[in-house]
Amino acid sequence: MVLKKLCLLLAVTSTADAFSLKHNGVEKPLIVSEVDSRREFFGKAAVVAGLLASPLPSNASGGATAGKYTTIPIAKRRYYGRVQEAVHEFLLLGPAVVQGDMTNPDIQLFFDVEGVVVVPAKNQAINGQCTKKDQTCKGREIRDSRYNDMKASMYLLGNAFRINQQKAPDNLPTVKAAKAFFKEMDAMEKCVKKPKKKDNAAVGHYAAALDILDGYLDLVELPPIDSGHYEQEFSTLVGESSRIT
């Protein structure tokens, strides 16, 4: 907008005399040179009008927002690690789930709201010195279940895979797949809260969730569950790139 205003101002000020029929307050006749000046003005004005009508170059790259980065690579840096680690731990449950014993410690830990440090405690000291009166400069860590963190990160990652901001999140294929996964896992979580030694219903929910998860991973550009990629552990810290680690 500033560039457009400058172009228009330049054209007007540089040819202002072409409109003037007075000199030092005295009206003068219009001569041939002045007619030529006015023609020159209209020629310049036409060029400026063309500039104003043409769209300025954009840095938008087709994502949900315009700018140097789209929301997709930003979301990947933020949530890829968390989603991949959650998938890693989810797949580790497989052998225990097949047995149908929901009292298994690994299954219980996956749904334990105190089981995982989601946000580590931050040291609030300044230049190595604690300035608080009670000398408690180490902040409090935030804990939750791996499953709850999986739900949050899967939803936020899926929500970034949009064409425009007008489309409701629930209409995105990625979010639909994530919610279908949550539905099965929420049902399994209810079984785990009241564990049985043999719970075929919980096994069925896990199997259904496993199938849905594979589709979700494909939609968010992550490897499939049978690729061997998730046999490793992943850092849940915000990454410096959007590449798969």
N, C-alpha and C positions, 0 to 999 in steps of 0.2 A: 504493500500500500504506500509506503514511504517513497519507493522508487517511482511509482506511478505519479505521485504528486510532484516529485522533482522534475520528471519529464514534462509534465504539463506546464509547470511554472517556467521552465527554461524556454519552452516554445512561445509562451505568451510574452515574457519579458523581452526576449530577443527580437520580437517583431511588433512591439507595442506602437512604434511610430507609424506603422503601416495603416493604423486606424485613425491617426491624428490628422485633422485638417486645420490645426492651429499651430502658430509658431510665436512664442513670446506673447501669448494672449491675443494675437491678431489672426483672424481667419484668412486662409490663403487658398487659392484655387487648386483643384486637384489636377496634377500634371502627370505626364506619362510615366515618369520614374516612380511616382507614388503608386500608380496603378500596378506597376511591376512589383513594387514592394508588397502590396496587398495580395497579389497572386502568389508571391513567394511565401507569405504567411499561411495562406490556405494550403499550400503544398506541404509546409512543415506541420501544420495542424493535422493534415491527413495521416502523416507518418506517426505522429503522437497518438492519434486515435487508434491506429493499427496496433501500437504498443499496448495501449490500455485494453484493447479487446483480446489480445493474446494472453493465454495463461502463463504465469510465471513457472519456471522449472520447480519441480517438487522432489523432495527426498523420500517420499513415501515409497515403500517397497511392496505394497499389496497386502500388508498385514492389517491388524485391527487399528493401528495408530500410525500417523505419519511421522517421519523423523528418520534418524540414522538407523534405529533398530525397530523391529516390529516387536509385538508382545511375545511372539513365539520363542525367539532365542533368549529373551529375558526370562521367560517362564522356565525354559529348559535349564538355564543356569541355576535358577532358584529351587526347582523341584525335581530335576532328574535324579539327583543323588538320593533324595528321600524316597521317591517312588521305587527306584531300583533296589534300595536296601530293604524296603517293605516287601517287594516281590521275592527277594532272596530269602527273607525270614518266613514268608508265606509258603514258599515251596519246601522249606525245611520241615514244615508241619506234616507234609504228605505221609511219610511212613507211620507217624503216630496217629493221624486221622484215620488211616485205613484200618487200624486196629479197633476203631470205634470207641476208644476209651477217652472220654472228655475230661477225665481227672488227670490226664498226663500233664506234667509240669510245663512242658514246652508249649502246649496248647493254652494252658492257663496264663502263661507269661505273655503270650501274644495279645491277649485281651485285657491284661492287667493295667489299670490306669496309673499305676505307679511303677510300671515295669521299665520304662524307657525315659532317658533324659532327652527331651525334645529341644530345650534351649539351655545350654550350659550356663552356670553361674558366671557373671562377669566381675572382674576385679575393678572396683571403683576408685582405687587409689590414684592420686595425682602425682606423677613423676616418682612413683614408688613410695609415696608417703600417704598414709591414711589420715584424712582430715576430719573424719567423723568422731564425735565425742565418745561413742561406745566402741570405737576401733573395729567396727565390723564392716570393712570395706568390700568384703566378698559378697556379691549379690546372691539372690536365691535362684536356684535352678528350677526349670519348669519341667515337670514329668507328666507323661501320659502313656497310654498303651500304644504299641506299634500299630495296631489296627486303626486307632483314631487318627494317628498321624498319617497313616496310609490313605484314609478317607479324605483328609484335608488336602494333601499334596496331589492326589489323583484328580480331585475335583478342580483345583486351581490350575493344574497343568492342562487338563482337558478344556477348561474354559478359555484358554489362550488360543486354541486352534479354531479361530473364527475368521470369516471373510470380512465382516464389518461389525460395528458396534450396535447396529439396530437389531441383530438377530438375538433372540432370547437365549440364555445359556442352556435351558432345558431342551431346546431344539437342536443343539449341536450333537452330532454323532458321538463325539468323544465323551460328552457329559452324559448322554443316554447310556453309553456302555458302562461308564463309571457307576451310575446310579443302579443299573441292573446288577452289577457286582456287589454294591453295598447291600442291596436287598437280600441277596443270598447270604452274605456274611453277617448281616444283622440278625438274620434268623439263626445262623450258627452260633452267634454270640449268646443269644438267649438260651440255647442248649448248654453252652459252656458255663453260664452263670448257675445253672442247676445241673451239674455234671452227672452223667451216668457212665457206668462201666462199659455199656454197649449201647450206643446211640446211632442207629442207622440213619435217622433223619438228619443228624449233624453231618454225617459222612456224605449224604446226598447234597446238602447245601454247599459243602466244600467242593465237591466234584463239579457242580453247576457253576460255581464261582470261578473255578479254574478254567473252564471253557470260555467264560465271558472275558476273563482277564487277558487271554491271548488276543482276542479281538481288540481290546482296549489298547494294548501295547502296540499293535500294528498301527492304530489310528494316531498315536502320539509319537510315532517314529522310533520305537524302541524294539530291540530284538525279541523274538518269540520265546516262550518259556522253555521250549525244548532245544534252544540254541547252545546251552551250556554257559551262556553269558552270566547267568545269575548264581553260579556256583561260588562266586567271590563275594566278599563284603564290600560295601560302598560307603563312602563318606557322605554324611547328610548335611555337611556344611555347604553354603552357597558356593557354587563353582565359579571359576574364572572364565569358562567357556561353555558353549552349549553342546560340545561334542560328547558322545557317549564315552564313559570312563570304564 
